[in-house]
Amino acid sequence: MDFSKVKIEIYVPQEYIESLRDELTKIGACQIEKYDHVISFSNVQGYWHPLLGSSPFNGEVGTINFGSECKLEVRCPITKVKDAVATIKKIHPYEEPVINIIPLINDMFEIE
């Protein structure tokens, strides 16, 4: 099976969405056919527990924290994934950003 595109999910504070969108577009992500800067995001809430030795962007070491962030979703050619991950890590404020890379099988079907 040939996976030529992926969806990248990134959990990030809302104030970083536009800079991520713009920089990912520059490397060839966030594009669908004749459109670029294509992203989706939704507000999510979550828990995290920074362990000793961590340096959390938000929250306290040794405490279970709760807060809001956004799930940003972009499409990316498989050939650009390494560049996309490097771009995300350069901009993202978290010490350990959550980045999910999900293969897309859309090309196996005729989607109109």
N, C-alpha and C positions, 0 to 999 in steps of 0.2 A: 504494500500500500504506500502510495506516494503522498506525503504530507508536505504541501508547498506553503501552507499558511498556518499560523497559530493565532490563538487569542492569548494576550497577556493580561492577567489581572494583577493590579497593583493596589495595595492598601496604603493610603497616604492622607495626610491632612489636606483639607480642601484648598488651602492657600497655595499648594504646590501643583495643582492640576494643570493650570494653563502653561506653566513653564515646562512641565513634563510633556504636555501635548505638543508644544512648539518644537522642543528639542527632538522628540521622537519622530515628528513629521520630517525634520531635516535629514534624518538618517534613512528615511524610506518606510517608516511604519505609519500607522494612522491613515492609511489610504485604502479606499474601496473604489475600484474602477476609476471614474473621472472626478472623484472627490478626495480631498485630503483634509487633514486636521480632524478626522472622524474619530470621535471618542464617545464613550458613554460613561456615566458615573452615577453612583447612588450612595446615599448616606447609610452608613452601617454603624453598629455599636458592638463593642467587644471588650473582652477582659484580657489582661496580660500580667505576668508576674516576673519582673526583672530580678534575675539571680545575682548573687554576689559577684562583683567584677564587671557587671554591666554598667552602661552609661545611658540610661533611658532618655529619649527626647521628651517624654511625658510620663509622669508617674514617679513612684519611689521604689528603690531597690528593697526587696524583702517584703513588699506589700502587693496584694492582688489589687490591681487597678482596673477601673472601668472608664470608658470614654467613647467618643464619637470620632469617626474618620470617614473617608470615602473609599469605595471600591471603584477604581478606574479600570476600564476595559478598552483595549485597543487591538486591532488586527495588525499582524506583522508577517512579512515573508520569512520563511524559515531561514533564509540566507542572511537575514538581518538581526536574528535573535541575539547573538553575542554582542553586537553593537548596541542593541536596545537595552540589554541588561546592564552594560557598562554605563550607558547614558542615564538609566534610572538610578543606579548606585551613586553616580556623580551628583545628582540633584536631590535625591531623596534624603530627608532629615533623620530617618531612623537608623540606629546602629545596625539593626538586622531587618531590612525591609522584607515584607512578604511579597514575593513575586511568583505567580503561578503561570506556567507556560502550558497551554492546552492545545493539542493538535486539533485542527478543523478538518472535517471530511466533506465540506460543502461541494468540492470539485467532483465528488463521486455522484452527484445528483444534479439534475437540471433544475435550478432554482430560478424562477422568473420573477 
